[in-house]
Amino acid sequence: MAVSIFLNFEKLSLEIAENEIAQMTDDNQLEEFEDIGAVDDDKFKHNLYHGSIAAVFIANIYEATLNTILSSILGIADVEILKTSHSVKLQLICAMYQVDINSIKGDNSYSCLKKIQQLRNDLSHFKCNEVSVGHFIHQESKIPMGTSKDSLAKMFTKTYMQACYDGVIALLELICQKCGLVLYKECQIIDSDGRDGACEFVVTQQTYDERDRD
């Protein structure tokens, strides 16, 4: 009997984000000028590198998960719907499951999502590269012409990125819980339904309960 093969990009994104965050630090400070808030270029470049990758894939976990719910769980195949904004997709999911969207947007985890989406967008659509004036980047310097409210030195730290990651996972778990679904983080990046139906990043509660646990 033929089996279906699934590429769970959410799981791949999760592993990439976790690996990149693990390599970050909370220290962007130039020790010689600690009292005036100077950023150490080498420390910051290290965190900027790993943090940029993490930010992109944290945002991707959320966005790919909504697509999985719509396409795999709800069976929506209309390309135009799948091309809509993720704000519209969340509204559609809530409407179809009769969930009050304000109960999701009012949760603190939703603010973590907005932070990481703003950062990802600021990086993807970088508009101006002059971030500071003087001999160093200041700890309060922000992405020029960006939407992120926090400073570069704050956002590109292990603690900040971990909080965003944890918040997005908590938000997805909240959405799934309210919709009677399960965020199945134990799936494989490349999985199949040859053993049971628990082979995607999001599954129904019934599929989760009936999965092969051996």
C-alpha positions as CSV (number, residue, x, y, z in Angstrom):
1,M,0.0,0.0,0.0
2,A,1.3,3.4,-0.9
3,V,2.2,5.9,1.8
4,S,2.3,9.6,1.8
5,I,5.5,11.4,2.5
6,F,5.6,14.7,4.4
7,L,8.2,17.4,4.5
8,N,7.7,19.1,7.9
9,F,9.4,22.4,7.4
10,E,8.2,23.6,10.8
11,K,10.3,20.9,12.4
12,L,13.4,21.9,10.3
13,S,12.8,25.5,11.3
14,L,12.5,24.6,14.9
15,E,15.9,22.7,14.9
16,I,17.6,25.5,13.0
17,A,16.3,28.2,15.4
18,E,17.3,26.2,18.5
19,N,20.8,25.5,17.1
20,E,21.4,29.2,16.3
21,I,20.1,30.5,19.6
22,A,22.4,28.0,21.4
23,Q,25.4,29.7,19.8
24,M,24.4,33.2,20.9
25,T,25.5,35.1,24.0
26,D,24.0,38.0,26.1
27,D,27.2,40.1,25.8
28,N,27.4,42.7,23.1
29,Q,29.3,45.3,25.3
30,L,32.6,46.9,24.7
31,E,34.3,46.4,28.1
32,E,36.7,49.4,27.8
33,F,33.7,51.8,27.3
34,E,31.1,50.1,29.4
35,D,30.1,53.3,31.1
36,I,29.0,55.0,27.8
37,G,27.2,52.0,26.3
38,A,29.5,51.1,23.5
39,V,28.9,47.9,21.5
40,D,31.8,45.6,20.8
41,D,31.8,45.0,17.0
42,D,33.1,41.4,17.1
43,K,30.7,40.3,19.9
44,F,27.8,41.9,18.1
45,K,28.7,40.5,14.7
46,H,28.7,37.0,16.2
47,N,25.2,37.5,17.8
48,L,23.9,39.3,14.7
49,Y,24.9,36.4,12.5
50,H,23.3,33.7,14.6
51,G,20.3,35.9,15.7
52,S,19.4,36.8,12.1
53,I,19.1,33.2,11.1
54,A,17.2,32.4,14.3
55,A,14.7,35.3,13.7
56,V,13.9,34.2,10.2
57,F,13.2,30.6,11.2
58,I,11.3,31.4,14.3
59,A,8.9,33.5,12.2
60,N,8.8,30.6,9.7
61,I,7.7,28.1,12.4
62,Y,4.6,30.2,13.0
63,E,3.8,30.9,9.4
64,A,4.3,27.4,8.1
65,T,2.2,26.0,11.0
66,L,-0.8,28.1,10.0
67,N,-0.4,26.8,6.4
68,T,-0.4,23.2,7.7
69,I,-3.5,23.8,9.7
70,L,-5.3,25.3,6.7
71,S,-4.1,22.8,4.1
72,S,-3.7,19.5,5.9
73,I,-6.2,19.7,8.7
74,L,-8.9,21.9,7.2
75,G,-8.3,20.7,3.7
76,I,-8.1,24.1,2.0
77,A,-6.5,23.9,-1.4
78,D,-7.4,27.3,-2.7
79,V,-4.0,28.9,-3.7
80,E,-5.4,32.4,-3.2
81,I,-6.4,31.7,0.4
82,L,-3.0,30.1,1.1
83,K,-1.3,33.3,-0.4
84,T,-3.2,35.7,2.0
85,S,-1.5,37.3,4.9
86,H,-0.9,35.3,8.0
87,S,-3.2,37.7,9.9
88,V,-6.0,36.7,7.6
89,K,-5.1,33.1,7.9
90,L,-5.3,33.3,11.7
91,Q,-8.7,34.9,11.4
92,L,-9.9,32.2,9.1
93,I,-8.7,29.4,11.4
94,C,-10.4,31.0,14.4
95,A,-13.6,31.5,12.4
96,M,-13.7,27.9,11.2
97,Y,-13.0,26.5,14.7
98,Q,-15.3,29.1,16.3
99,V,-12.5,30.5,18.5
100,D,-12.5,34.1,19.8
101,I,-9.4,35.6,18.1
102,N,-9.1,38.1,20.9
103,S,-8.4,35.3,23.3
104,I,-5.3,34.6,21.2
105,K,-4.2,38.1,20.4
106,G,-4.6,39.1,24.0
107,D,-2.2,36.5,25.2
108,N,1.4,37.7,26.0
109,S,2.8,35.1,23.5
110,Y,1.2,37.0,20.6
111,S,3.4,40.0,21.4
112,C,6.4,37.8,21.1
113,L,5.3,36.8,17.6
114,K,4.8,40.4,16.6
115,K,8.4,41.3,17.8
116,I,10.0,38.5,15.9
117,Q,8.0,39.2,12.7
118,Q,8.9,42.9,12.9
119,L,12.6,42.0,13.3
120,R,12.4,39.5,10.4
121,N,10.8,42.0,8.2
122,D,13.2,44.8,9.2
123,L,16.1,42.4,8.2
124,S,14.4,41.2,5.0
125,H,13.6,44.7,3.9
126,F,16.7,46.5,5.3
127,K,16.4,50.1,4.1
128,C,19.3,52.1,5.6
129,N,22.7,51.0,6.8
130,E,23.7,54.0,9.0
131,V,22.9,52.8,12.5
132,S,25.0,55.2,14.6
133,V,27.3,58.2,14.5
134,G,30.6,58.3,16.3
135,H,33.3,55.7,16.9
136,F,31.0,52.8,17.8
137,I,27.5,51.4,17.7
138,H,25.6,52.6,20.9
139,Q,23.6,50.1,22.9
140,E,20.5,52.1,22.2
141,S,21.0,52.1,18.4
142,K,18.0,50.7,16.5
143,I,17.5,49.4,13.0
144,P,17.2,52.6,10.9
145,M,13.8,53.1,9.3
146,G,12.7,49.8,10.9
147,T,9.6,48.8,12.8
148,S,11.3,47.1,15.7
149,K,11.1,49.1,18.9
150,D,14.0,47.5,20.7
151,S,17.7,48.2,20.2
152,L,20.0,46.1,18.1
153,A,22.2,45.3,21.1
154,K,19.1,44.0,23.0
155,M,17.4,42.1,20.2
156,F,20.5,40.2,19.2
157,T,21.1,38.4,22.5
158,K,20.5,34.8,23.5
159,T,17.9,35.8,26.2
160,Y,15.9,38.0,23.8
161,M,15.8,35.5,21.0
162,Q,15.0,32.6,23.3
163,A,12.1,34.5,24.8
164,C,10.8,35.1,21.2
165,Y,11.2,31.5,20.3
166,D,9.5,30.3,23.5
167,G,6.7,32.8,23.0
168,V,6.0,31.7,19.4
169,I,5.9,28.0,20.5
170,A,3.5,28.9,23.3
171,L,1.3,30.8,20.9
172,L,1.1,27.9,18.5
173,E,0.3,25.5,21.4
174,L,-2.5,28.0,22.5
175,I,-4.0,28.1,19.0
176,C,-3.9,24.3,18.8
177,Q,-5.4,23.8,22.2
178,K,-8.3,26.2,21.4
179,C,-8.9,24.4,18.1
180,G,-8.8,20.9,19.5
181,L,-5.4,20.2,17.8
182,V,-2.0,19.1,19.0
183,L,1.4,20.7,18.2
184,Y,3.3,17.5,17.5
185,K,6.9,18.5,17.9
186,E,8.0,14.9,17.9
187,C,7.3,14.5,14.2
188,Q,10.3,13.9,11.8
189,I,11.5,16.5,9.3
190,I,10.7,13.9,6.6
191,D,7.9,11.7,7.8
192,S,5.3,9.3,6.4
193,D,1.9,7.9,7.4
194,G,3.1,4.4,6.9
195,R,3.0,3.7,10.7
196,D,0.2,6.0,11.8
197,G,-1.3,9.4,11.1
198,A,0.9,11.3,13.5
199,C,3.4,12.4,10.9
200,E,2.9,16.2,10.7
201,F,3.8,19.2,12.9
202,V,0.1,19.6,13.7
203,V,-2.4,16.7,14.1
204,T,-5.9,16.3,15.4
205,Q,-6.4,15.2,19.0
206,Q,-7.8,11.9,17.8
207,T,-4.7,11.3,15.6
208,Y,-2.4,12.1,18.5
209,D,-4.3,9.8,20.9
210,E,-4.2,6.9,18.4
211,R,-0.6,7.2,17.4
212,D,1.8,4.3,17.6
213,R,3.8,4.9,20.7
214,D,6.2,2.0,20.3
